């Protein structure tokens, strides 16, 4: 290595803690006395760009007219991934695609209010035009973005929205990938490769909304809660940000009236913050937010009503959101909610289904939560990206704890540009999800290459940045490198590790599971003196394949792998610092094509169509047994099948 090569290498190791843009607004669209919401979901027009010429549409200004005037269009549902909709090779398209549709805006919307366009998620990068004018650009999928379009819309007339979506992943995107050009039978073609083990679905994945606000409106609401006196007294601390001319010119003349309602709609607390935009609501006889199976009434939510008032008591804006009152705390051996130790039992998951891909699917979401409760899980990790806002709200309602993970997966080749985008993904995630009681932990990466030389400084910066945004929740990351090589654990609050004994390690050897799990978990705890979670374990299983004795890919083998892990977990629980077990995966899911993947990853305890494999019934018995032992929950009546009356 020459002097210049050495300098470039050393420069790559130096990472600087630069500021990242801060998200503003982005409250979930809700109707109220002062707000209207309209969905733009439905069938849009769709065009794919030539892979060899992905920027042609921008150069030729396709956004200035209907897409059909530039290229033949096909119908495309929104929200949905576009990959599995057609019968041609759109599935493996790399580069840009285009969407457009037309819509009307009522004349009434032009009167003294502001109009906003909001996307729940577009993967990976999005460019948006309204009536030929660019209104917003956003990078990083799975997160919302919005823009004000008040002065661009045609009121009482037709409008056109155009979106260009780019799915290309490179070494400075989050997540990372590589683009290569390789020869094929027709000359050359573009190949997208990535190391993560799920399909790179793309498109407009979540709902698109137009919504109105008053000229001066509630832009942000941040909520924290506290409990005292043996959880009988609760406090809701709120902080409001206001946007608009009145806010800029005379903030001291604005007042906030805050009201808190219980599930029955009764007002249980209220306050007026004269001349201030923050305050505290205090209530006695509070019903805390508890996880599923830890309390007879889990997921209890109050409704917080925020009213923005002018000095003359004129109502300017109203926004409402659900609030769960709970406390989180952790130490070197425990994680506690409302002062009670928690033992996590759950899953890694994916937003994935047949045809729709990663598109928002309310029917599937409801089915998944029914299955989570049926099996007795109390938590899951949003592996390996933020899940829909609707699913976060559902978790709040059902008492399912969330380890909320940013899109950084298999992170490597650490650079200053990558660090900035990684931090930005966390900033956007925390800004979006900070008010959800179900979110109990932030995961800053999945299986990063933390044995690398500069992983130490990189994850120190990422972890410290995350804590600067939220000190009320612990930080973790799902680590796959051996504990002897890891350089990230010292920056985390809770250690999570992924390991596939008897599958990727010692394939088929069921006699090499239990002690290996015990030894590794113990080593992680000894290394960092922090609570430990096994965040992934499992085995691929082809539903309907039965073999005795157990053999890899069979349903019997998946059950045996689980049972050997259960034995290890029970021994680890006695040590006091082992706080959770997460199966990989909740359901089968699609991956990139590979000779090791028959139709995708088959490690689910449910099939991709959400039907149980044999291991699901075994896992259900374990999770409810843990619930009864730790939290005194009741067994479901159908947990055990009647066999025989052995009383003579």
C-alpha positions as CSV (number, residue, x, y, z in Angstrom):
1,X,0.0,0.0,0.0
2,X,1.5,3.3,-1.0
3,X,1.4,6.6,0.9
4,X,-1.8,7.8,-0.9
5,X,-3.4,4.4,-0.4
6,X,-2.6,4.5,3.3
7,X,-4.0,8.0,3.6
8,X,-7.3,7.0,2.0
9,X,-7.5,4.0,4.3
10,X,-6.9,6.1,7.4
11,X,-9.3,8.7,6.3
12,X,-12.0,6.1,5.9
13,X,-11.6,5.3,9.7
14,X,-12.2,8.9,10.7
15,X,-15.9,9.5,11.3
16,X,-17.2,13.0,12.3
17,X,-20.4,13.5,14.3
18,X,-22.2,15.9,11.9
19,X,-25.8,17.2,12.4
20,X,-28.6,15.6,10.4
21,X,-31.8,17.4,9.3
22,X,-34.6,17.4,11.9
23,X,-38.1,16.2,11.0
24,X,-40.9,18.6,11.4
25,X,-44.6,17.9,11.6
26,X,-45.6,14.4,10.3
27,X,-48.5,13.8,12.7
28,X,-50.6,10.9,11.6
29,X,-53.5,12.3,9.5
30,X,-56.7,12.4,11.6
31,X,-60.0,14.2,11.0
32,X,-61.3,16.7,13.6
33,X,-63.4,19.8,13.8
34,X,-60.7,21.7,12.1
35,X,-59.1,19.0,9.8
36,X,-60.2,17.0,6.8
37,X,-58.4,13.9,5.4
38,X,-58.8,12.4,1.9
39,X,-57.2,9.2,0.7
40,X,-55.5,9.0,-2.7
41,X,-55.2,5.2,-2.5
42,X,-56.5,3.2,-5.4
43,X,-55.5,2.3,-8.9
44,X,-52.8,4.5,-10.3
45,X,-51.1,4.5,-13.7
46,X,-47.7,2.9,-13.9
47,X,-44.6,3.0,-16.2
48,X,-41.2,1.4,-15.7
49,X,-38.1,3.2,-17.0
50,X,-35.5,1.4,-19.1
51,X,-33.0,-0.1,-16.8
52,X,-30.2,1.3,-19.0
53,X,-31.7,4.8,-19.0
54,X,-33.3,5.4,-15.5
55,X,-33.3,9.2,-15.7
56,X,-34.9,9.5,-19.1
57,X,-38.2,10.5,-17.6
58,X,-36.7,13.3,-15.7
59,X,-34.8,14.6,-18.7
60,X,-37.9,14.3,-20.9
61,X,-40.1,15.8,-18.2
62,X,-42.7,13.1,-18.0
63,X,-44.1,14.8,-14.9
64,X,-45.4,17.7,-17.0
65,X,-48.1,15.7,-18.6
66,X,-50.0,12.4,-18.2
67,X,-47.6,9.5,-18.2
68,X,-49.7,7.8,-20.9
69,X,-48.5,10.6,-23.3
70,X,-44.9,9.5,-22.8
71,X,-45.2,5.7,-22.5
72,X,-48.0,3.0,-22.4
73,X,-49.2,2.7,-18.9
74,X,-50.5,-0.2,-16.9
75,X,-52.8,-0.1,-13.8
76,X,-51.0,-0.4,-10.5
77,X,-52.6,-0.6,-7.0
78,X,-51.5,1.8,-4.3
79,X,-50.5,0.8,-1.6
80,X,-48.6,-2.2,-2.8
81,X,-45.2,-3.4,-3.9
82,X,-45.2,-3.4,-7.7
83,X,-43.0,-6.5,-8.0
84,X,-45.5,-9.3,-7.9
85,X,-48.5,-7.6,-9.6
86,X,-47.7,-8.4,-13.2
87,X,-46.9,-11.5,-15.1
88,X,-43.7,-10.2,-16.8
89,X,-40.2,-9.6,-15.4
90,X,-41.2,-6.5,-13.4
91,X,-40.4,-8.4,-10.3
92,X,-36.6,-8.0,-10.8
93,X,-36.6,-4.5,-12.3
94,X,-33.8,-2.3,-11.1
95,X,-34.0,1.5,-11.2
96,X,-36.8,3.9,-11.5
97,X,-40.6,3.5,-12.1
98,X,-43.3,6.1,-12.4
99,X,-46.8,6.5,-11.1
100,X,-49.5,9.1,-11.7
101,X,-53.2,9.6,-11.1
102,X,-55.7,12.5,-11.2
103,X,-57.9,13.8,-8.4
104,X,-60.2,16.7,-7.6
105,X,-59.8,19.1,-4.7
106,X,-63.1,20.7,-3.6
107,X,-63.5,24.5,-3.8
108,X,-64.2,24.6,-0.1
109,X,-60.6,23.6,0.6
110,X,-59.4,26.9,-0.8
111,X,-60.8,28.9,2.1
112,X,-58.4,30.0,4.8
113,X,-56.6,26.6,5.3
114,X,-53.5,24.8,4.3
115,X,-53.3,21.5,2.3
116,X,-50.7,18.8,2.8
117,X,-49.7,15.8,0.8
118,X,-48.4,12.9,2.9
119,X,-46.9,9.5,1.9
120,X,-46.8,6.7,4.5
121,X,-43.8,5.1,2.7
122,X,-42.2,4.8,-0.7
123,X,-39.3,2.5,-1.2
124,X,-36.5,3.4,-1.6
125,X,-36.3,7.0,-3.0
126,X,-39.2,9.1,-4.1
127,X,-39.6,12.3,-6.2
128,X,-43.1,13.8,-6.3
129,X,-44.7,16.4,-8.6
130,X,-48.1,18.1,-8.4
131,X,-49.4,19.6,-11.7
132,X,-45.8,19.4,-13.0
133,X,-44.2,21.2,-10.0
134,X,-41.8,19.3,-7.8
135,X,-43.0,19.3,-4.2
136,X,-40.9,16.8,-2.3
137,X,-38.0,14.4,-2.5
138,X,-37.4,11.7,0.1
139,X,-34.8,9.0,0.6
140,X,-35.1,5.9,2.9
141,X,-38.1,3.6,2.6
142,X,-40.6,2.6,5.4
143,X,-40.9,6.1,6.7
144,X,-43.4,8.9,6.1
145,X,-42.8,12.2,4.3
146,X,-45.0,15.2,3.4
147,X,-45.1,18.6,1.7
148,X,-47.4,21.5,1.8
149,X,-49.2,21.9,-1.6
150,X,-51.6,24.7,-0.8
151,X,-50.4,27.0,-3.5
152,X,-49.9,24.3,-6.2
153,X,-53.4,22.7,-6.2
154,X,-56.2,23.6,-8.5
155,X,-59.3,24.1,-6.4
156,X,-62.6,22.9,-7.7
157,X,-60.7,21.4,-10.6
158,X,-58.6,18.4,-11.6
159,X,-55.1,17.9,-10.4
160,X,-52.3,15.4,-11.4
161,X,-49.8,13.8,-9.0
162,X,-46.7,12.1,-10.4
163,X,-44.2,10.0,-8.5
164,X,-40.9,8.6,-9.5
165,X,-39.6,5.8,-7.3
166,X,-36.1,4.4,-7.4
167,X,-35.4,1.0,-5.8
168,X,-31.6,1.0,-6.4
169,X,-29.5,0.2,-3.3
170,X,-25.8,1.1,-3.1
171,X,-23.2,1.2,-0.4
172,X,-24.4,4.5,1.0
173,X,-28.1,3.8,1.1
174,X,-29.9,2.4,4.2
175,X,-30.0,-0.6,3.7
176,X,-27.0,-1.1,1.6
177,X,-26.6,-3.0,-1.7
178,X,-24.6,-3.1,-4.9
179,X,-25.4,-2.4,-8.5
180,X,-23.4,-4.2,-11.2
181,X,-23.6,-4.5,-14.9
182,X,-23.1,-8.0,-16.3
183,X,-23.4,-9.7,-19.7
184,X,-26.5,-11.6,-20.6
185,X,-28.0,-13.2,-23.8
186,X,-29.0,-9.8,-25.1
187,X,-25.8,-7.9,-24.3
188,X,-25.6,-6.3,-20.8
189,X,-28.0,-6.1,-17.9
190,X,-28.2,-4.4,-14.5
191,X,-28.1,-6.6,-11.4
192,X,-29.1,-5.5,-7.9
193,X,-27.4,-7.5,-5.2
194,X,-27.7,-7.3,-1.4
195,X,-26.7,-9.4,1.5
196,X,-29.9,-9.1,3.6
197,X,-32.2,-12.1,3.5
198,X,-35.5,-10.6,2.3
199,X,-36.8,-9.5,-1.0
200,X,-36.2,-5.8,-2.0
201,X,-39.8,-5.0,-2.6
202,X,-40.4,-1.5,-4.0
203,X,-43.1,1.0,-4.8
204,X,-45.7,3.1,-2.9
205,X,-46.0,0.8,0.1
206,X,-48.3,2.7,2.3
207,X,-51.3,5.1,2.0
208,X,-51.2,8.5,0.3
209,X,-53.3,11.2,1.9
210,X,-54.3,14.8,1.3
211,X,-55.2,16.6,4.5
212,X,-56.1,20.1,5.6
213,X,-55.0,22.2,8.6
214,X,-56.0,25.7,9.6
215,X,-53.6,28.5,8.7
216,X,-52.2,28.3,12.2
217,X,-52.1,24.7,13.4
218,X,-50.7,22.1,15.7
219,X,-47.6,20.8,14.0
220,X,-46.2,18.5,16.6
221,X,-47.2,16.8,19.8
222,X,-44.7,15.0,22.0
223,X,-46.0,13.0,25.0
224,X,-44.2,11.3,27.9
225,X,-45.8,9.7,30.9
226,X,-45.1,8.9,34.6
227,X,-46.6,6.8,37.3
228,X,-46.3,7.1,41.0
229,X,-47.8,5.9,44.3
230,X,-47.8,2.2,43.3
231,X,-49.0,3.0,39.8
232,X,-52.2,4.6,41.1
233,X,-51.3,8.2,40.0
234,X,-50.5,9.1,36.5
235,X,-49.0,12.1,34.7
236,X,-49.1,13.0,31.0
237,X,-46.6,15.5,30.0
238,X,-47.3,17.1,26.6
239,X,-45.3,19.5,24.5
240,X,-46.9,21.2,21.4
241,X,-45.3,22.9,18.4
242,X,-47.3,25.3,16.4
243,X,-46.9,26.3,12.7
244,X,-48.4,29.4,11.1
245,X,-48.4,33.2,11.1
246,X,-49.9,33.6,14.6
247,X,-47.2,31.2,15.9
248,X,-44.4,33.2,14.3
249,X,-45.7,36.7,15.3
250,X,-47.3,36.3,18.7
251,X,-46.7,32.9,20.3
252,X,-47.5,34.2,23.7
253,X,-51.1,34.8,22.8
254,X,-51.7,31.2,22.0
255,X,-53.1,28.8,24.6
256,X,-53.3,25.0,24.7
257,X,-56.3,23.3,26.3
258,X,-55.6,19.7,27.0
259,X,-58.3,17.1,27.9
260,X,-57.8,13.4,28.7
261,X,-60.6,10.9,28.2
262,X,-60.8,7.3,29.3
263,X,-62.0,4.4,27.1
264,X,-65.7,5.2,28.0
265,X,-65.3,8.8,26.8
266,X,-65.4,10.3,30.3
267,X,-63.1,13.3,30.9
268,X,-60.6,12.3,33.6
269,X,-58.2,15.3,33.5
270,X,-57.9,18.7,31.8
271,X,-55.7,21.8,32.0
272,X,-55.1,25.0,30.1
273,X,-51.6,26.2,29.4
274,X,-52.0,30.0,29.3
275,X,-49.3,31.4,27.0
276,X,-47.4,28.2,27.0
277,X,-47.4,25.2,24.6
278,X,-46.6,22.5,27.1
279,X,-48.1,21.2,30.3
280,X,-49.0,18.2,32.5
281,X,-52.3,16.3,33.1
282,X,-52.5,14.5,36.4
283,X,-55.0,11.8,37.2
284,X,-55.7,9.4,40.1
285,X,-57.0,5.9,39.8
286,X,-55.1,5.6,36.6
287,X,-55.2,2.5,34.4
288,X,-51.6,1.9,33.3
289,X,-50.7,0.5,29.9
290,X,-49.6,-3.2,30.4
291,X,-48.3,-5.7,27.9
292,X,-50.5,-8.6,26.7
293,X,-50.9,-11.3,29.4
294,X,-49.2,-9.2,32.1
295,X,-52.6,-7.7,33.1
296,X,-56.3,-8.6,32.7
297,X,-56.8,-5.4,30.7
298,X,-53.7,-5.0,28.5
299,X,-53.1,-2.1,26.2
300,X,-55.3,0.4,28.0
301,X,-55.4,3.7,26.1
302,X,-56.6,7.2,27.0
303,X,-57.5,9.8,24.4
304,X,-55.5,13.0,24.6
305,X,-57.3,16.0,23.0
306,X,-55.2,19.0,22.2
307,X,-57.0,22.3,21.4
308,X,-55.1,25.3,20.1
309,X,-56.8,28.5,21.2
310,X,-56.2,32.2,20.3
311,X,-56.1,34.8,23.0
312,X,-59.8,35.6,22.4
313,X,-60.6,31.9,23.0
314,X,-61.2,31.3,19.3
315,X,-60.6,27.6,18.4
316,X,-57.8,27.4,15.9
317,X,-57.1,23.7,15.7
318,X,-57.9,20.3,17.3
319,X,-55.8,17.2,17.3
320,X,-56.4,13.9,19.1
321,X,-54.2,10.9,19.8
322,X,-54.2,7.8,21.9
323,X,-51.9,7.8,25.0
324,X,-50.8,4.8,27.2
325,X,-49.5,5.6,30.6
326,X,-46.5,3.5,31.5
327,X,-42.9,3.7,32.8
328,X,-39.8,1.9,31.5
329,X,-36.6,1.3,33.4
330,X,-33.6,-1.0,33.0
331,X,-30.4,-1.9,34.8
332,X,-27.6,-4.4,34.3
333,X,-29.9,-7.4,34.7
334,X,-33.5,-6.4,34.1
335,X,-35.9,-4.6,31.9
336,X,-39.0,-3.3,33.8
337,X,-42.4,-1.9,32.8
338,X,-44.4,-0.1,35.5
339,X,-41.8,-1.4,37.9
340,X,-42.4,-5.1,37.0
341,X,-39.7,-7.2,35.4
342,X,-40.5,-8.2,31.8
343,X,-39.6,-11.4,30.0
344,X,-39.9,-10.9,26.3
345,X,-41.4,-13.8,24.3
346,X,-42.1,-13.1,20.7
347,X,-40.8,-13.0,17.1
348,X,-38.8,-11.3,14.4
349,X,-41.2,-10.6,11.6
350,X,-41.5,-9.1,8.2
351,X,-44.1,-7.0,6.4
352,X,-44.6,-9.5,3.6
353,X,-47.4,-11.3,1.8
354,X,-48.2,-12.9,-1.5
355,X,-49.0,-10.5,-4.4
356,X,-49.0,-7.3,-2.2
357,X,-45.4,-7.7,-1.1
358,X,-44.7,-5.1,1.6
359,X,-47.8,-3.0,0.8
360,X,-50.1,-2.1,3.6
361,X,-52.8,-4.7,4.1
362,X,-55.3,-4.1,6.9
363,X,-56.8,-7.6,6.6
364,X,-53.3,-9.2,6.9
365,X,-52.4,-6.9,9.8
366,X,-55.5,-7.9,11.8
367,X,-54.9,-11.6,11.1
368,X,-51.3,-11.2,12.3
369,X,-52.3,-9.7,15.6
370,X,-54.9,-12.3,16.1
371,X,-52.2,-15.0,15.6
372,X,-49.8,-13.1,17.9
373,X,-52.4,-13.2,20.7
374,X,-53.4,-16.8,19.9
375,X,-49.8,-18.0,20.3
376,X,-49.2,-16.0,23.5
377,X,-46.5,-13.6,22.3
378,X,-46.1,-10.3,24.1
379,X,-43.5,-8.7,21.7
380,X,-41.9,-8.5,18.3
381,X,-39.0,-6.7,16.6
382,X,-39.8,-4.7,13.5
383,X,-37.1,-6.6,11.6
384,X,-35.5,-5.0,9.6
385,X,-37.2,-1.6,9.1
386,X,-40.0,0.5,10.5
387,X,-43.4,-1.1,10.1
388,X,-46.6,0.8,9.2
389,X,-48.0,3.4,11.5
390,X,-51.3,1.5,11.5
391,X,-49.5,-1.6,12.9
392,X,-47.9,0.5,15.6
393,X,-51.3,1.8,16.6
394,X,-52.6,-1.7,16.6
395,X,-49.8,-2.8,18.9
396,X,-50.7,0.0,21.3
397,X,-54.3,-1.2,21.4
398,X,-53.4,-4.8,22.0
399,X,-50.5,-4.5,24.4
400,X,-47.8,-5.9,22.1
401,X,-44.4,-4.6,23.0
402,X,-42.3,-3.4,20.0
403,X,-38.5,-3.4,19.6
404,X,-38.5,-0.7,16.9
405,X,-35.7,-1.2,14.3
406,X,-34.4,1.2,11.8
407,X,-33.6,0.0,8.2
408,X,-29.9,-0.5,8.8
409,X,-29.3,-4.2,8.1
410,X,-26.0,-6.0,7.4
411,X,-24.3,-2.6,7.8
412,X,-20.7,-2.6,6.5
413,X,-18.2,-0.3,4.7
414,X,-18.7,2.4,7.3
415,X,-18.4,5.9,5.8
416,X,-19.3,9.4,6.6
417,X,-22.2,9.5,4.1
418,X,-23.6,6.2,5.4
419,X,-23.4,7.5,9.0
420,X,-25.4,10.5,8.1
421,X,-28.2,8.5,6.5
422,X,-28.2,5.9,9.3
423,X,-28.7,8.7,11.8
424,X,-31.3,10.3,9.7
425,X,-33.3,7.0,9.5
426,X,-33.2,6.9,13.3
427,X,-34.2,10.5,13.7
428,X,-37.2,10.0,11.4
429,X,-38.2,6.7,13.1
430,X,-38.0,8.2,16.6
431,X,-39.9,11.3,15.5
432,X,-42.6,9.1,14.1
433,X,-42.9,6.6,16.9
434,X,-41.9,8.4,20.1
435,X,-45.5,8.6,21.4
436,X,-46.3,4.9,21.1
437,X,-46.5,3.2,24.5
438,X,-45.9,-0.1,22.7
439,X,-42.4,1.0,21.6
440,X,-40.2,-0.1,24.5
441,X,-36.8,-0.3,22.8
442,X,-34.9,1.1,19.8
443,X,-32.8,-1.3,17.6
444,X,-30.1,0.7,15.8
445,X,-29.1,-2.2,13.4
446,X,-29.5,-5.8,12.5
447,X,-26.4,-8.0,12.1
448,X,-24.0,-5.2,11.4
449,X,-20.4,-6.1,10.6
450,X,-19.3,-5.1,14.1
451,X,-15.9,-6.9,13.9
452,X,-14.7,-4.2,11.6
453,X,-12.0,-1.8,12.8
454,X,-14.2,1.4,12.7
455,X,-17.4,-0.3,13.9
456,X,-16.5,0.9,17.5
457,X,-16.5,4.7,16.6
458,X,-19.4,4.3,14.1
459,X,-21.8,2.7,16.6
460,X,-20.7,5.0,19.4
461,X,-21.9,7.9,17.3
462,X,-25.1,6.2,16.3
463,X,-25.9,5.1,19.8
464,X,-25.2,8.5,21.4
465,X,-27.2,10.2,18.7
466,X,-30.2,7.9,19.4
467,X,-29.9,8.7,23.1
468,X,-29.9,12.4,22.4
469,X,-33.3,12.0,20.8
470,X,-34.9,9.7,23.4
471,X,-33.5,8.9,26.8
472,X,-36.6,7.1,28.0
473,X,-36.0,3.9,26.1
474,X,-33.0,1.5,26.0
475,X,-31.0,0.9,22.9
476,X,-30.1,-2.5,21.4
477,X,-28.9,-4.0,18.1
478,X,-29.2,-7.6,16.9
479,X,-25.6,-8.8,16.7
480,X,-24.4,-11.9,14.7
481,X,-20.7,-11.7,15.0
482,X,-19.0,-13.7,17.8
483,X,-18.8,-11.9,21.1
484,X,-15.0,-12.0,20.9
485,X,-15.0,-9.9,17.8
486,X,-17.9,-7.5,18.5
487,X,-17.1,-3.8,18.9
488,X,-20.6,-2.4,19.3
489,X,-22.0,-4.0,22.5
490,X,-20.4,-1.6,24.9
491,X,-22.5,1.2,23.3
492,X,-25.8,-0.6,23.8
493,X,-28.1,-0.9,26.9
494,X,-29.3,-4.4,26.1
495,X,-27.5,-7.1,24.2
496,X,-29.4,-8.9,21.5
497,X,-27.7,-11.7,19.5
498,X,-28.8,-13.9,16.6
499,X,-27.6,-17.5,16.2
500,X,-28.8,-20.5,14.3
501,X,-27.5,-23.6,16.1
502,X,-28.3,-26.8,14.2
503,X,-29.1,-24.8,11.1
504,X,-26.3,-22.5,9.8
505,X,-24.0,-23.8,12.6
506,X,-23.6,-27.6,13.0
507,X,-26.5,-28.3,10.5
508,X,-28.8,-31.1,11.7
509,X,-27.0,-31.6,15.0
510,X,-29.7,-31.3,17.7
511,X,-27.2,-32.4,20.3
512,X,-25.2,-29.2,19.7
513,X,-27.9,-26.7,20.6
514,X,-28.7,-26.3,24.3
515,X,-25.2,-25.9,25.7
516,X,-24.0,-23.7,22.9
517,X,-26.9,-21.3,23.5
518,X,-26.2,-21.3,27.3
519,X,-22.5,-20.7,26.7
520,X,-22.9,-17.9,24.2
521,X,-25.5,-16.0,26.1
522,X,-23.4,-16.3,29.3
523,X,-20.4,-15.0,27.4
524,X,-22.3,-12.0,26.1
525,X,-23.4,-11.1,29.6
526,X,-19.9,-11.6,31.0
527,X,-18.4,-9.5,28.3
528,X,-20.7,-6.5,28.8
529,X,-22.6,-7.0,32.1
530,X,-25.9,-6.1,30.5
531,X,-29.3,-7.9,30.0
532,X,-29.3,-10.4,27.1
533,X,-31.9,-11.3,24.6
534,X,-31.7,-14.1,22.0
535,X,-33.2,-12.1,19.1
536,X,-33.1,-14.8,16.4
537,X,-33.1,-18.6,16.3
538,X,-34.9,-21.1,14.2
539,X,-34.8,-23.5,11.2
540,X,-36.3,-23.6,7.8
541,X,-39.3,-25.8,7.6
542,X,-41.3,-27.0,4.6
543,X,-44.9,-27.3,5.7
544,X,-46.2,-30.9,5.4
545,X,-42.8,-32.5,5.3
546,X,-42.6,-35.1,8.1
547,X,-39.6,-37.3,8.9
548,X,-38.8,-39.5,11.9
549,X,-36.2,-39.3,13.3
550,X,-36.2,-35.5,12.8
551,X,-34.3,-34.3,9.7
552,X,-33.6,-30.8,8.4
553,X,-36.5,-29.0,6.7
554,X,-39.0,-31.3,8.3
555,X,-41.7,-30.1,10.8
556,X,-40.3,-32.5,13.4
557,X,-36.9,-30.9,13.1
558,X,-38.2,-27.4,13.7
559,X,-40.0,-28.6,16.8
560,X,-36.9,-30.3,18.1
561,X,-34.8,-27.2,17.4
562,X,-37.3,-25.1,19.4
563,X,-37.4,-27.6,22.3
564,X,-33.6,-27.6,22.6
565,X,-33.6,-23.8,22.7
566,X,-36.4,-23.8,25.3
567,X,-34.3,-26.0,27.6
568,X,-31.4,-23.5,27.3
569,X,-33.7,-20.5,27.9
570,X,-35.1,-22.0,31.1
571,X,-31.6,-22.5,32.5
572,X,-30.6,-19.0,31.4
573,X,-33.7,-17.4,33.0
574,X,-32.5,-18.6,36.4
575,X,-29.4,-16.5,36.1
576,X,-31.4,-13.3,36.3
577,X,-30.0,-11.4,33.3
578,X,-31.5,-13.3,30.4
579,X,-34.7,-11.4,29.5
580,X,-36.1,-12.6,26.3
581,X,-36.5,-15.1,23.4
582,X,-37.5,-14.2,19.8
583,X,-38.2,-16.9,17.2
584,X,-37.1,-16.3,13.6
585,X,-39.6,-16.0,12.0
586,X,-43.3,-15.3,12.6
587,X,-44.2,-16.3,9.0
588,X,-42.5,-17.5,5.9
589,X,-41.4,-14.6,3.6
590,X,-40.0,-14.0,0.2
591,X,-36.3,-13.5,-0.5
592,X,-34.1,-13.0,-3.5
593,X,-33.7,-16.0,-5.7
594,X,-31.2,-18.6,-4.3
595,X,-30.6,-22.3,-4.4
596,X,-30.8,-22.3,-0.6
597,X,-34.2,-20.7,-0.6
598,X,-37.2,-22.7,-2.0
599,X,-39.7,-20.0,-2.6
600,X,-38.3,-17.8,0.1
601,X,-37.3,-18.1,3.7
602,X,-39.3,-20.9,5.4
603,X,-38.3,-20.3,9.1
604,X,-41.8,-19.1,9.9
605,X,-43.9,-20.9,12.5
606,X,-46.8,-19.8,10.2
607,X,-46.9,-20.2,6.5
608,X,-46.9,-17.2,4.2
609,X,-50.6,-17.5,4.1
610,X,-50.7,-17.4,7.9
611,X,-51.5,-21.0,8.7
612,X,-49.7,-22.8,11.6
613,X,-47.0,-25.3,11.2
614,X,-46.6,-28.0,13.9
615,X,-44.1,-25.8,15.8
616,X,-46.7,-23.1,16.2
617,X,-48.7,-25.3,18.6
618,X,-45.5,-26.2,20.5
619,X,-44.6,-22.5,20.8
620,X,-48.1,-21.6,21.9
621,X,-47.9,-24.0,24.8
622,X,-44.5,-22.6,25.9
623,X,-45.5,-18.9,25.6
624,X,-48.7,-19.4,27.6
625,X,-46.8,-21.6,30.2
626,X,-44.3,-18.7,30.6
627,X,-47.2,-16.3,30.9
628,X,-48.8,-18.3,33.7
629,X,-45.5,-18.8,35.5
630,X,-44.3,-15.2,35.2
631,X,-47.5,-13.1,35.0
632,X,-50.2,-15.4,36.3
633,X,-52.2,-15.4,33.1
634,X,-54.9,-18.0,32.4
635,X,-54.5,-20.8,29.9
636,X,-56.8,-20.7,26.9
637,X,-59.4,-23.5,27.0
638,X,-58.1,-25.0,23.7
639,X,-54.4,-25.0,24.7
640,X,-54.4,-28.7,25.4
641,X,-56.3,-31.3,23.4
642,X,-58.2,-33.9,25.4
643,X,-56.6,-37.3,25.3
644,X,-58.1,-39.6,27.9
645,X,-59.6,-39.9,31.4
646,X,-57.0,-42.0,33.2
647,X,-58.9,-42.1,36.5
648,X,-60.1,-45.7,37.1
